[in-house]
Amino acid sequence: MIEVRQVPFLVEVAWFVVDDHHVKPCHRCYSDGWYPRYAAAHARLLAWRLAGDPR
């Protein structure tokens, strides 16, 4: 049986930021596609994935 861990609110928001910027970059994004909020959201998702199940 596969147990699903609860997704924290900030991780859900990070997913939204990443997904939204993949579809349509905002006017504040740099020409190479980098944006500080996108980078922070990506780092949060990576940290959450690497942390695994806290149990």
N, CA, C, O and CB atoms as a CASP TS submission, in Angstrom:
PFRMAT TS
TARGET T0000
AUTHOR 0000-0000-0000
METHOD Language model
MODEL 1
PARENT N/A
ATOM      1  N   MET     1       0.839  -1.177   0.000  1.00  0.00           N
ATOM      2  CA  MET     1       0.000   0.000   0.000  1.00  0.00           C
ATOM      3  C   MET     1       0.888   1.247   0.000  1.00  0.00           C
ATOM      4  O   MET     1       1.860   1.333   0.751  1.00  0.00           O
ATOM      5  CB  MET     1      -0.957  -0.005   1.219  1.00  0.00           C
ATOM      6  N   ILE     2       0.542   2.188  -0.839  1.00  0.00           N
ATOM      7  CA  ILE     2       1.303   3.427  -0.943  1.00  0.00           C
ATOM      8  C   ILE     2       0.640   4.486  -0.074  1.00  0.00           C
ATOM      9  O   ILE     2      -0.555   4.755  -0.200  1.00  0.00           O
ATOM     10  CB  ILE     2       1.402   3.904  -2.420  1.00  0.00           C
ATOM     11  N   GLU     3       1.435   5.079   0.807  1.00  0.00           N
ATOM     12  CA  GLU     3       0.924   6.162   1.634  1.00  0.00           C
ATOM     13  C   GLU     3       1.350   7.488   1.006  1.00  0.00           C
ATOM     14  O   GLU     3       2.487   7.647   0.561  1.00  0.00           O
ATOM     15  CB  GLU     3       1.440   6.041   3.107  1.00  0.00           C
ATOM     16  N   VAL     4       0.433   8.412   0.982  1.00  0.00           N
ATOM     17  CA  VAL     4       0.693   9.723   0.405  1.00  0.00           C
ATOM     18  C   VAL     4       0.915  10.710   1.541  1.00  0.00           C
ATOM     19  O   VAL     4       0.104  10.813   2.461  1.00  0.00           O
ATOM     20  CB  VAL     4      -0.479  10.182  -0.516  1.00  0.00           C
ATOM     21  N   ARG     5       2.022  11.431   1.464  1.00  0.00           N
ATOM     22  CA  ARG     5       2.265  12.421   2.518  1.00  0.00           C
ATOM     23  C   ARG     5       1.552  13.716   2.173  1.00  0.00           C
ATOM     24  O   ARG     5       1.342  14.039   1.004  1.00  0.00           O
ATOM     25  CB  ARG     5       3.782  12.673   2.707  1.00  0.00           C
ATOM     26  N   GLN     6       1.190  14.440   3.199  1.00  0.00           N
ATOM     27  CA  GLN     6       0.474  15.698   3.031  1.00  0.00           C
ATOM     28  C   GLN     6       1.421  16.755   2.470  1.00  0.00           C
ATOM     29  O   GLN     6       2.566  16.876   2.907  1.00  0.00           O
ATOM     30  CB  GLN     6      -0.136  16.169   4.375  1.00  0.00           C
ATOM     31  N   VAL     7       0.932  17.505   1.509  1.00  0.00           N
ATOM     32  CA  VAL     7       1.737  18.551   0.882  1.00  0.00           C
ATOM     33  C   VAL     7       1.548  19.850   1.661  1.00  0.00           C
ATOM     34  O   VAL     7       0.422  20.328   1.797  1.00  0.00           O
ATOM     35  CB  VAL     7       1.348  18.738  -0.619  1.00  0.00           C
ATOM     36  N   PRO     8       2.642  20.430   2.175  1.00  0.00           N
ATOM     37  CA  PRO     8       2.532  21.706   2.894  1.00  0.00           C
ATOM     38  C   PRO     8       2.059  22.839   1.969  1.00  0.00           C
ATOM     39  O   PRO     8       2.268  22.804   0.757  1.00  0.00           O
ATOM     40  CB  PRO     8       3.887  22.077   3.524  1.00  0.00           C
ATOM     41  N   PHE     9       1.429  23.821   2.570  1.00  0.00           N
ATOM     42  CA  PHE     9       0.885  24.941   1.803  1.00  0.00           C
ATOM     43  C   PHE     9       1.957  25.647   0.974  1.00  0.00           C
ATOM     44  O   PHE     9       1.726  25.959  -0.194  1.00  0.00           O
ATOM     45  CB  PHE     9       0.222  25.936   2.740  1.00  0.00           C
ATOM     46  N   LEU    10       3.127  25.903   1.566  1.00  0.00           N
ATOM     47  CA  LEU    10       4.179  26.621   0.832  1.00  0.00           C
ATOM     48  C   LEU    10       4.702  25.819  -0.352  1.00  0.00           C
ATOM     49  O   LEU    10       5.143  26.393  -1.348  1.00  0.00           O
ATOM     50  CB  LEU    10       5.333  26.959   1.767  1.00  0.00           C
ATOM     51  N   VAL    11       4.654  24.500  -0.247  1.00  0.00           N
ATOM     52  CA  VAL    11       5.066  23.661  -1.379  1.00  0.00           C
ATOM     53  C   VAL    11       4.012  23.745  -2.484  1.00  0.00           C
ATOM     54  O   VAL    11       4.353  23.794  -3.666  1.00  0.00           O
ATOM     55  CB  VAL    11       5.274  22.178  -0.930  1.00  0.00           C
ATOM     56  N   GLU    12       2.747  23.762  -2.107  1.00  0.00           N
ATOM     57  CA  GLU    12       1.684  23.927  -3.111  1.00  0.00           C
ATOM     58  C   GLU    12       1.815  25.265  -3.833  1.00  0.00           C
ATOM     59  O   GLU    12       1.649  25.340  -5.050  1.00  0.00           O
ATOM     60  CB  GLU    12       0.297  23.822  -2.451  1.00  0.00           C
ATOM     61  N   VAL    13       2.112  26.311  -3.080  1.00  0.00           N
ATOM     62  CA  VAL    13       2.292  27.628  -3.701  1.00  0.00           C
ATOM     63  C   VAL    13       3.511  27.617  -4.622  1.00  0.00           C
ATOM     64  O   VAL    13       3.485  28.208  -5.701  1.00  0.00           O
ATOM     65  CB  VAL    13       2.446  28.726  -2.618  1.00  0.00           C
ATOM     66  N   ALA    14       4.572  26.946  -4.194  1.00  0.00           N
ATOM     67  CA  ALA    14       5.772  26.844  -5.041  1.00  0.00           C
ATOM     68  C   ALA    14       5.454  26.135  -6.351  1.00  0.00           C
ATOM     69  O   ALA    14       5.937  26.541  -7.408  1.00  0.00           O
ATOM     70  CB  ALA    14       6.897  26.096  -4.299  1.00  0.00           C
ATOM     71  N   TRP    15       4.645  25.078  -6.291  1.00  0.00           N
ATOM     72  CA  TRP    15       4.227  24.383  -7.521  1.00  0.00           C
ATOM     73  C   TRP    15       3.478  25.333  -8.438  1.00  0.00           C
ATOM     74  O   TRP    15       3.700  25.338  -9.649  1.00  0.00           O
ATOM     75  CB  TRP    15       3.342  23.163  -7.189  1.00  0.00           C
ATOM     76  N   PHE    16       2.592  26.136  -7.865  1.00  0.00           N
ATOM     77  CA  PHE    16       1.840  27.098  -8.664  1.00  0.00           C
ATOM     78  C   PHE    16       2.779  28.085  -9.359  1.00  0.00           C
ATOM     79  O   PHE    16       2.619  28.367 -10.547  1.00  0.00           O
ATOM     80  CB  PHE    16       0.834  27.852  -7.785  1.00  0.00           C
ATOM     81  N   VAL    17       3.751  28.606  -8.624  1.00  0.00           N
ATOM     82  CA  VAL    17       4.701  29.576  -9.198  1.00  0.00           C
ATOM     83  C   VAL    17       5.482  28.943 -10.348  1.00  0.00           C
ATOM     84  O   VAL    17       5.632  29.546 -11.411  1.00  0.00           O
ATOM     85  CB  VAL    17       5.681  30.093  -8.110  1.00  0.00           C
ATOM     86  N   VAL    18       5.974  27.733 -10.132  1.00  0.00           N
ATOM     87  CA  VAL    18       6.764  27.058 -11.167  1.00  0.00           C
ATOM     88  C   VAL    18       5.899  26.750 -12.390  1.00  0.00           C
ATOM     89  O   VAL    18       6.299  27.016 -13.523  1.00  0.00           O
ATOM     90  CB  VAL    18       7.385  25.758 -10.611  1.00  0.00           C
ATOM     91  N   ASP    19       4.717  26.189 -12.154  1.00  0.00           N
ATOM     92  CA  ASP    19       3.824  25.866 -13.272  1.00  0.00           C
ATOM     93  C   ASP    19       3.422  27.117 -14.048  1.00  0.00           C
ATOM     94  O   ASP    19       3.419  27.114 -15.279  1.00  0.00           O
ATOM     95  CB  ASP    19       2.573  25.148 -12.761  1.00  0.00           C
ATOM     96  N   ASP    20       3.087  28.174 -13.336  1.00  0.00           N
ATOM     97  CA  ASP    20       2.661  29.406 -13.984  1.00  0.00           C
ATOM     98  C   ASP    20       3.778  30.006 -14.828  1.00  0.00           C
ATOM     99  O   ASP    20       3.523  30.511 -15.921  1.00  0.00           O
ATOM    100  CB  ASP    20       2.194  30.413 -12.944  1.00  0.00           C
ATOM    101  N   HIS    21       5.008  29.957 -14.334  1.00  0.00           N
ATOM    102  CA  HIS    21       6.116  30.536 -15.090  1.00  0.00           C
ATOM    103  C   HIS    21       6.555  29.655 -16.256  1.00  0.00           C
ATOM    104  O   HIS    21       7.207  30.141 -17.181  1.00  0.00           O
ATOM    105  CB  HIS    21       7.290  30.782 -14.172  1.00  0.00           C
ATOM    106  N   HIS    22       6.214  28.385 -16.229  1.00  0.00           N
ATOM    107  CA  HIS    22       6.491  27.542 -17.395  1.00  0.00           C
ATOM    108  C   HIS    22       5.523  27.874 -18.523  1.00  0.00           C
ATOM    109  O   HIS    22       5.892  27.841 -19.697  1.00  0.00           O
ATOM    110  CB  HIS    22       6.392  26.044 -17.026  1.00  0.00           C
ATOM    111  N   VAL    23       4.290  28.192 -18.162  1.00  0.00           N
ATOM    112  CA  VAL    23       3.275  28.497 -19.168  1.00  0.00           C
ATOM    113  C   VAL    23       3.467  29.891 -19.742  1.00  0.00           C
ATOM    114  O   VAL    23       3.492  30.078 -20.958  1.00  0.00           O
ATOM    115  CB  VAL    23       1.880  28.370 -18.570  1.00  0.00           C
ATOM    116  N   LYS    24       3.603  30.867 -18.851  1.00  0.00           N
ATOM    117  CA  LYS    24       3.763  32.254 -19.306  1.00  0.00           C
ATOM    118  C   LYS    24       4.633  33.022 -18.316  1.00  0.00           C
ATOM    119  O   LYS    24       4.184  33.361 -17.222  1.00  0.00           O
ATOM    120  CB  LYS    24       2.379  32.950 -19.468  1.00  0.00           C
ATOM    121  N   PRO    25       5.867  33.291 -18.698  1.00  0.00           N
ATOM    122  CA  PRO    25       6.741  34.084 -17.832  1.00  0.00           C
ATOM    123  C   PRO    25       6.149  35.472 -17.594  1.00  0.00           C
ATOM    124  O   PRO    25       5.529  36.053 -18.485  1.00  0.00           O
ATOM    125  CB  PRO    25       8.148  34.203 -18.449  1.00  0.00           C
ATOM    126  N   CYS    26       6.343  35.988 -16.400  1.00  0.00           N
ATOM    127  CA  CYS    26       5.795  37.310 -16.086  1.00  0.00           C
ATOM    128  C   CYS    26       6.692  38.414 -16.648  1.00  0.00           C
ATOM    129  O   CYS    26       7.788  38.147 -17.140  1.00  0.00           O
ATOM    130  CB  CYS    26       5.633  37.479 -14.560  1.00  0.00           C
ATOM    131  N   HIS    27       6.216  39.646 -16.569  1.00  0.00           N
ATOM    132  CA  HIS    27       6.974  40.768 -17.127  1.00  0.00           C
ATOM    133  C   HIS    27       8.231  41.080 -16.312  1.00  0.00           C
ATOM    134  O   HIS    27       9.096  41.824 -16.773  1.00  0.00           O
ATOM    135  CB  HIS    27       6.089  42.006 -17.200  1.00  0.00           C
ATOM    136  N   ARG    28       8.339  40.517 -15.103  1.00  0.00           N
ATOM    137  CA  ARG    28       9.522  40.753 -14.279  1.00  0.00           C
ATOM    138  C   ARG    28      10.629  39.732 -14.517  1.00  0.00           C
ATOM    139  O   ARG    28      11.739  39.891 -14.009  1.00  0.00           O
ATOM    140  CB  ARG    28       9.137  40.744 -12.825  1.00  0.00           C
ATOM    141  N   CYS    29      10.338  38.692 -15.282  1.00  0.00           N
ATOM    142  CA  CYS    29      11.354  37.674 -15.569  1.00  0.00           C
ATOM    143  C   CYS    29      12.439  38.272 -16.463  1.00  0.00           C
ATOM    144  O   CYS    29      12.161  39.083 -17.346  1.00  0.00           O
ATOM    145  CB  CYS    29      10.714  36.425 -16.247  1.00  0.00           C
ATOM    146  N   TYR    30      13.658  37.860 -16.217  1.00  0.00           N
ATOM    147  CA  TYR    30      14.761  38.319 -17.047  1.00  0.00           C
ATOM    148  C   TYR    30      14.690  37.631 -18.412  1.00  0.00           C
ATOM    149  O   TYR    30      13.971  36.646 -18.581  1.00  0.00           O
ATOM    150  CB  TYR    30      16.123  38.041 -16.358  1.00  0.00           C
ATOM    151  N   SER    31      15.426  38.146 -19.364  1.00  0.00           N
ATOM    152  CA  SER    31      15.352  37.608 -20.727  1.00  0.00           C
ATOM    153  C   SER    31      15.753  36.132 -20.802  1.00  0.00           C
ATOM    154  O   SER    31      15.300  35.413 -21.692  1.00  0.00           O
ATOM    155  CB  SER    31      16.242  38.421 -21.651  1.00  0.00           C
ATOM    156  N   ASP    32      16.599  35.678 -19.872  1.00  0.00           N
ATOM    157  CA  ASP    32      16.992  34.266 -19.890  1.00  0.00           C
ATOM    158  C   ASP    32      15.996  33.378 -19.128  1.00  0.00           C
ATOM    159  O   ASP    32      16.218  32.175 -18.995  1.00  0.00           O
ATOM    160  CB  ASP    32      18.391  34.107 -19.289  1.00  0.00           C
ATOM    161  N   GLY    33      14.893  33.973 -18.625  1.00  0.00           N
ATOM    162  CA  GLY    33      13.862  33.206 -17.939  1.00  0.00           C
ATOM    163  C   GLY    33      14.042  33.107 -16.435  1.00  0.00           C
ATOM    164  O   GLY    33      13.213  32.504 -15.753  1.00  0.00           O
ATOM    165  N   TRP    34      15.120  33.693 -15.904  1.00  0.00           N
ATOM    166  CA  TRP    34      15.377  33.613 -14.470  1.00  0.00           C
ATOM    167  C   TRP    34      14.589  34.683 -13.736  1.00  0.00           C
ATOM    168  O   TRP    34      14.444  35.805 -14.220  1.00  0.00           O
ATOM    169  CB  TRP    34      16.876  33.757 -14.176  1.00  0.00           C
ATOM    170  N   TYR    35      14.084  34.328 -12.568  1.00  0.00           N
ATOM    171  CA  TYR    35      13.328  35.246 -11.727  1.00  0.00           C
ATOM    172  C   TYR    35      13.532  34.792 -10.286  1.00  0.00           C
ATOM    173  O   TYR    35      13.414  33.598 -10.011  1.00  0.00           O
ATOM    174  CB  TYR    35      11.796  35.277 -12.118  1.00  0.00           C
ATOM    175  N   PRO    36      13.835  35.698  -9.353  1.00  0.00           N
ATOM    176  CA  PRO    36      14.139  35.291  -7.976  1.00  0.00           C
ATOM    177  C   PRO    36      13.040  34.458  -7.312  1.00  0.00           C
ATOM    178  O   PRO    36      13.346  33.492  -6.614  1.00  0.00           O
ATOM    179  CB  PRO    36      14.395  36.509  -7.143  1.00  0.00           C
ATOM    180  N   ARG    37      11.779  34.809  -7.513  1.00  0.00           N
ATOM    181  CA  ARG    37      10.695  34.026  -6.899  1.00  0.00           C
ATOM    182  C   ARG    37      10.602  32.640  -7.504  1.00  0.00           C
ATOM    183  O   ARG    37      10.306  31.671  -6.804  1.00  0.00           O
ATOM    184  CB  ARG    37       9.357  34.745  -7.058  1.00  0.00           C
ATOM    185  N   TYR    38      10.855  32.539  -8.808  1.00  0.00           N
ATOM    186  CA  TYR    38      10.868  31.223  -9.452  1.00  0.00           C
ATOM    187  C   TYR    38      12.016  30.378  -8.894  1.00  0.00           C
ATOM    188  O   TYR    38      11.840  29.195  -8.607  1.00  0.00           O
ATOM    189  CB  TYR    38      11.001  31.367 -10.993  1.00  0.00           C
ATOM    190  N   ALA    39      13.176  30.986  -8.745  1.00  0.00           N
ATOM    191  CA  ALA    39      14.336  30.259  -8.218  1.00  0.00           C
ATOM    192  C   ALA    39      14.078  29.787  -6.786  1.00  0.00           C
ATOM    193  O   ALA    39      14.450  28.670  -6.427  1.00  0.00           O
ATOM    194  CB  ALA    39      15.596  31.150  -8.265  1.00  0.00           C
ATOM    195  N   ALA    40      13.446  30.627  -5.968  1.00  0.00           N
ATOM    196  CA  ALA    40      13.134  30.248  -4.590  1.00  0.00           C
ATOM    197  C   ALA    40      12.108  29.114  -4.559  1.00  0.00           C
ATOM    198  O   ALA    40      12.230  28.184  -3.762  1.00  0.00           O
ATOM    199  CB  ALA    40      12.607  31.465  -3.803  1.00  0.00           C
ATOM    200  N   ALA    41      11.104  29.193  -5.423  1.00  0.00           N
ATOM    201  CA  ALA    41      10.087  28.140  -5.484  1.00  0.00           C
ATOM    202  C   ALA    41      10.706  26.822  -5.935  1.00  0.00           C
ATOM    203  O   ALA    41      10.388  25.763  -5.394  1.00  0.00           O
ATOM    204  CB  ALA    41       8.946  28.543  -6.436  1.00  0.00           C
ATOM    205  N   HIS    42      11.576  26.890  -6.910  1.00  0.00           N
ATOM    206  CA  HIS    42      12.248  25.680  -7.405  1.00  0.00           C
ATOM    207  C   HIS    42      13.107  25.061  -6.291  1.00  0.00           C
ATOM    208  O   HIS    42      13.119  23.842  -6.117  1.00  0.00           O
ATOM    209  CB  HIS    42      13.128  26.011  -8.652  1.00  0.00           C
ATOM    210  N   ALA    43      13.814  25.896  -5.552  1.00  0.00           N
ATOM    211  CA  ALA    43      14.653  25.400  -4.454  1.00  0.00           C
ATOM    212  C   ALA    43      13.796  24.768  -3.351  1.00  0.00           C
ATOM    213  O   ALA    43      14.186  23.756  -2.769  1.00  0.00           O
ATOM    214  CB  ALA    43      15.508  26.549  -3.869  1.00  0.00           C
ATOM    215  N   ARG    44      12.638  25.355  -3.064  1.00  0.00           N
ATOM    216  CA  ARG    44      11.748  24.810  -2.048  1.00  0.00           C
ATOM    217  C   ARG    44      11.231  23.425  -2.464  1.00  0.00           C
ATOM    218  O   ARG    44      11.177  22.504  -1.650  1.00  0.00           O
ATOM    219  CB  ARG    44      10.568  25.771  -1.800  1.00  0.00           C
ATOM    220  N   LEU    45      10.856  23.293  -3.736  1.00  0.00           N
ATOM    221  CA  LEU    45      10.376  21.995  -4.238  1.00  0.00           C
ATOM    222  C   LEU    45      11.474  20.943  -4.182  1.00  0.00           C
ATOM    223  O   LEU    45      11.230  19.798  -3.800  1.00  0.00           O
ATOM    224  CB  LEU    45       9.859  22.132  -5.677  1.00  0.00           C
ATOM    225  N   LEU    46      12.672  21.331  -4.562  1.00  0.00           N
ATOM    226  CA  LEU    46      13.789  20.395  -4.525  1.00  0.00           C
ATOM    227  C   LEU    46      14.081  19.945  -3.096  1.00  0.00           C
ATOM    228  O   LEU    46      14.308  18.761  -2.850  1.00  0.00           O
ATOM    229  CB  LEU    46      15.035  21.030  -5.142  1.00  0.00           C
ATOM    230  N   ALA    47      14.075  20.879  -2.167  1.00  0.00           N
ATOM    231  CA  ALA    47      14.325  20.538  -0.757  1.00  0.00           C
ATOM    232  C   ALA    47      13.234  19.615  -0.218  1.00  0.00           C
ATOM    233  O   ALA    47      13.521  18.692   0.544  1.00  0.00           O
ATOM    234  CB  ALA    47      14.404  21.818   0.104  1.00  0.00           C
ATOM    235  N   TRP    48      11.988  19.863  -0.612  1.00  0.00           N
ATOM    236  CA  TRP    48      10.881  19.032  -0.141  1.00  0.00           C
ATOM    237  C   TRP    48      10.983  17.617  -0.708  1.00  0.00           C
ATOM    238  O   TRP    48      10.711  16.640  -0.011  1.00  0.00           O
ATOM    239  CB  TRP    48       9.534  19.663  -0.528  1.00  0.00           C
ATOM    240  N   ARG    49      11.377  17.518  -1.976  1.00  0.00           N
ATOM    241  CA  ARG    49      11.548  16.192  -2.581  1.00  0.00           C
ATOM    242  C   ARG    49      12.685  15.422  -1.910  1.00  0.00           C
ATOM    243  O   ARG    49      12.555  14.232  -1.624  1.00  0.00           O
ATOM    244  CB  ARG    49      11.821  16.322  -4.089  1.00  0.00           C
ATOM    245  N   LEU    50      13.797  16.109  -1.662  1.00  0.00           N
ATOM    246  CA  LEU    50      14.960  15.434  -1.084  1.00  0.00           C
ATOM    247  C   LEU    50      14.753  15.067   0.382  1.00  0.00           C
ATOM    248  O   LEU    50      15.369  14.126   0.882  1.00  0.00           O
ATOM    249  CB  LEU    50      16.185  16.312  -1.217  1.00  0.00           C
ATOM    250  N   ALA    51      13.886  15.810   1.070  1.00  0.00           N
ATOM    251  CA  ALA    51      13.652  15.537   2.496  1.00  0.00           C
ATOM    252  C   ALA    51      12.930  14.208   2.685  1.00  0.00           C
ATOM    253  O   ALA    51      13.129  13.533   3.696  1.00  0.00           O
ATOM    254  CB  ALA    51      12.835  16.674   3.137  1.00  0.00           C
ATOM    255  N   GLY    52      12.105  13.831   1.734  1.00  0.00           N
ATOM    256  CA  GLY    52      11.384  12.577   1.858  1.00  0.00           C
ATOM    257  C   GLY    52      10.342  12.619   2.942  1.00  0.00           C
ATOM    258  O   GLY    52       9.948  13.692   3.399  1.00  0.00           O
ATOM    259  N   ASP    53       9.899  11.456   3.352  1.00  0.00           N
ATOM    260  CA  ASP    53       8.863  11.352   4.366  1.00  0.00           C
ATOM    261  C   ASP    53       9.473  11.570   5.749  1.00  0.00           C
ATOM    262  O   ASP    53      10.402  10.855   6.125  1.00  0.00           O
ATOM    263  CB  ASP    53       8.158   9.979   4.290  1.00  0.00           C
ATOM    264  N   PRO    54       8.971  12.543   6.515  1.00  0.00           N
ATOM    265  CA  PRO    54       9.567  12.831   7.817  1.00  0.00           C
ATOM    266  C   PRO    54       9.310  11.769   8.880  1.00  0.00           C
ATOM    267  O   PRO    54       9.894  11.844   9.961  1.00  0.00           O
ATOM    268  CB  PRO    54       9.062  14.132   8.308  1.00  0.00           C
ATOM    269  N   ARG    55       8.456  10.783   8.611  1.00  0.00           N
ATOM    270  CA  ARG    55       8.157   9.762   9.619  1.00  0.00           C
ATOM    271  C   ARG    55       9.269   8.809   9.824  1.00  0.00           C
ATOM    272  O   ARG    55       9.157   7.897  10.643  1.00  0.00           O
ATOM    273  CB  ARG    55       6.948   9.008   9.254  1.00  0.00           C
TER
END
